[in-house]
Amino acid sequence: MVAFVQSARSRISRVPLPIIIVSIILLFIVAMAILAPWISPADPTRQNLLGRLKAPGFERGGITYWLGTDDLGRDLLTRILYGAGVSLSVAVLSVIVSTLVGVSLGMLAGWFRGWAEVLIMRMVDIVMSIPAVLLAVLTVAVLGPGFLKLVLVLGLTRWPRYTRVAYAQTLQVANLPFIKASELAGAGAVRILFHHILPNIAGPILIVATSEFGLMILMEAGLSFLGLGIQPPTPSWGSIMSVGRQYVEHAWWIVAFPGICLFLLVFSVNVLGDWLRDQLDPRSRTR
């Protein structure tokens, strides 16, 4: 037990201080999102028109509105806590969708080559030639807003990056001796792809997923800000800021507090993603 504790301390001591700080910030935001139903001081959809646009610290009916209220008198702190859960859920599910689609297509193109490679990689070129935000806006405008639709739209507009990485990595791993030995032993394509190739390309895929996670959060907030993402009364950081822009001159807290939370979340994810890339790819480490 003592040896385990000493080993853990040694590993922690090797982690840079900025990484520890952003990890704490990220864990705090995730914890607040998970615990929102139990720790939030009010109902996120409860309106109180007599207490609308009140500054942080406003008290009414035995409730203290620590971050103020919005245009309908709803507690801003509560809506930010619930909005964190919405943003994280959309980002996680979107990354899962884009990873499953992109990695599967990339592995198929890299393994089977031929017409499958040409078809899949030309699809990648076509999708990547269209700006992701524009493609997402157009798709949501056609399909309509909604949680599941937003997840599918974000996931299906970002799969090409995973496909390119999985394709390049599969080409490298497919020529290694142990893959040839598996073929000679009679292993099928499905077993080779998922039991031998996928574990060996998981590192680069994980790096892409961490960088895409922050982008998904921003895209969800942007679409919600434009009214194409999460719809009222469901709280979302983007929709909260969209409402707050009308009152920013005399109710700055409606935009400022969710904007700060969005910045801290995306910044923490990006910093952790860069550090994780350096740890998983020795070639990118500073020497």
SVG drawing of the C-alpha trace seen along z (x, -y; Angstrom):
<svg xmlns="http://www.w3.org/2000/svg" viewBox="-44 -50 60 70">
<polyline fill="none" stroke="black" stroke-width="0.4" points="0.0,0.0 2.8,-2.4 4.6,-1.6 1.3,-2.3 0.9,-5.7 4.5,-6.6 4.1,-5.6 1.0,-7.7 2.7,-10.7 5.6,-10.3 3.3,-10.2 1.4,-13.3 4.6,-15.2 5.6,-14.7 2.3,-16.3 2.8,-20.1 1.0,-22.5 -1.1,-24.0 -2.5,-20.6 -3.4,-19.9 -5.2,-23.3 -7.2,-22.8 -8.0,-19.2 -9.5,-20.5 -11.5,-23.1 -12.8,-20.4 -13.7,-18.0 -15.5,-20.8 -17.6,-21.7 -18.5,-18.0 -19.3,-17.5 -21.6,-20.5 -23.4,-19.4 -24.0,-15.9 -25.1,-17.2 -27.2,-20.0 -30.6,-18.4 -29.5,-18.1 -27.5,-21.3 -29.2,-23.9 -31.1,-26.4 -34.2,-26.7 -36.2,-25.2 -34.4,-26.1 -37.7,-26.8 -39.6,-28.6 -40.4,-32.2 -40.7,-35.2 -41.6,-38.2 -41.4,-40.4 -37.7,-39.5 -36.6,-39.7 -33.2,-41.2 -32.1,-41.4 -28.4,-41.7 -26.3,-39.0 -27.1,-38.7 -30.8,-39.5 -33.0,-37.9 -36.7,-37.1 -38.9,-34.6 -36.1,-33.1 -34.0,-32.4 -30.7,-34.2 -30.0,-34.6 -26.2,-34.5 -25.7,-35.1 -28.8,-37.2 -31.9,-36.5 -32.7,-36.5 -35.4,-38.3 -38.1,-36.0 -36.9,-36.1 -35.3,-32.6 -32.3,-31.9 -29.2,-32.2 -27.0,-30.0 -29.5,-27.1 -29.8,-27.5 -26.0,-27.6 -25.7,-24.4 -28.3,-22.6 -26.9,-24.1 -23.5,-22.6 -25.1,-19.1 -26.7,-19.8 -23.5,-21.1 -21.4,-18.2 -24.1,-15.6 -24.2,-17.0 -20.4,-17.1 -19.9,-13.6 -22.6,-12.0 -21.5,-13.9 -17.9,-12.8 -19.0,-9.2 -21.1,-9.4 -18.3,-11.0 -15.7,-8.6 -17.8,-5.5 -18.5,-6.7 -15.1,-8.2 -13.0,-5.4 -15.0,-2.7 -14.9,-4.2 -11.2,-5.0 -10.3,-1.5 -12.3,-0.1 -10.6,-2.4 -7.2,-1.6 -7.7,2.2 -9.7,3.0 -8.2,0.3 -9.4,0.3 -12.9,-1.1 -13.7,-1.4 -10.7,-3.6 -11.5,-5.8 -15.2,-6.2 -14.7,-6.9 -11.7,-9.3 -13.5,-11.2 -16.5,-11.6 -14.1,-12.9 -12.8,-15.5 -16.3,-16.6 -17.4,-17.0 -14.2,-18.7 -14.5,-21.2 -17.6,-22.6 -17.1,-24.7 -18.3,-22.6 -20.3,-25.4 -22.1,-26.2 -22.8,-22.5 -24.2,-22.2 -26.4,-25.3 -27.8,-24.1 -28.5,-20.6 -30.2,-21.8 -32.2,-24.3 -33.5,-21.4 -34.0,-18.8 -35.2,-21.2 -33.8,-21.8 -33.8,-19.3 -31.4,-17.5 -31.0,-14.2 -31.0,-16.0 -28.3,-18.3 -26.1,-15.4 -26.5,-13.7 -25.8,-16.8 -22.6,-17.6 -21.5,-14.0 -22.1,-13.6 -20.3,-16.8 -17.1,-16.1 -16.4,-12.4 -14.0,-13.1 -11.1,-14.1 -11.4,-10.8 -11.5,-9.0 -8.3,-10.6 -6.4,-9.7 -7.8,-6.1 -7.0,-5.6 -3.4,-6.8 -2.8,-4.8 -4.4,-1.6 -2.2,-1.8 0.9,-1.8 -0.3,0.9 -1.6,3.2 1.9,3.8 3.4,4.8 4.6,8.5 2.1,9.5 -0.8,8.4 0.6,10.6 1.0,13.4 -2.7,13.1 -3.7,13.3 -1.7,16.4 -3.2,17.9 -6.7,17.5 -8.0,14.5 -10.8,12.7 -10.9,9.1 -13.3,8.2 -11.1,9.8 -8.0,8.2 -9.5,4.8 -11.1,4.8 -8.7,7.0 -5.4,6.0 -5.5,2.7 -8.0,0.7 -6.0,1.1 -2.9,-0.1 -4.5,-3.2 -6.5,-4.1 -3.9,-6.7 -4.1,-9.0 -7.9,-8.6 -8.1,-9.6 -6.0,-12.7 -8.4,-13.7 -11.4,-13.1 -10.1,-15.4 -9.5,-18.2 -12.9,-17.7 -14.6,-17.6 -13.9,-21.3 -15.1,-22.2 -18.3,-20.3 -19.0,-22.4 -18.4,-25.6 -20.6,-24.5 -23.4,-23.5 -23.2,-26.9 -23.1,-28.7 -26.1,-26.9 -28.1,-27.4 -27.1,-31.1 -28.5,-31.3 -31.7,-29.5 -30.9,-26.3 -29.7,-24.2 -31.3,-23.5 -34.7,-25.1 -36.2,-27.0 -37.1,-26.5 -34.3,-23.9 -31.3,-25.8 -28.1,-25.9 -25.2,-28.3 -25.6,-29.4 -29.3,-30.1 -28.8,-31.9 -26.2,-34.2 -28.6,-34.7 -31.3,-36.1 -28.7,-38.1 -27.4,-40.0 -30.6,-42.0 -30.0,-43.3 -26.2,-43.3 -26.0,-47.1 -27.9,-46.9 -27.9,-43.1 -24.4,-42.1 -24.4,-39.0 -26.7,-37.1 -24.0,-37.0 -20.9,-37.2 -21.3,-34.2 -22.2,-31.5 -19.6,-33.0 -16.9,-32.6 -18.0,-29.0 -17.9,-28.3 -14.4,-29.7 -13.1,-27.8 -14.6,-24.5 -13.2,-24.7 -9.9,-26.1 -9.4,-23.2 -10.3,-20.6 -7.9,-22.1 -5.0,-22.3 -5.6,-18.7 -5.9,-17.6 -2.5,-19.2 -0.8,-17.6 -2.4,-14.2 -1.1,-14.5 2.4,-15.1 2.2,-12.1 0.9,-9.7 3.1,-10.9 6.8,-10.9 7.7,-12.7 5.8,-15.8 7.5,-16.1 9.8,-19.0 13.4,-17.9"/>
</svg>
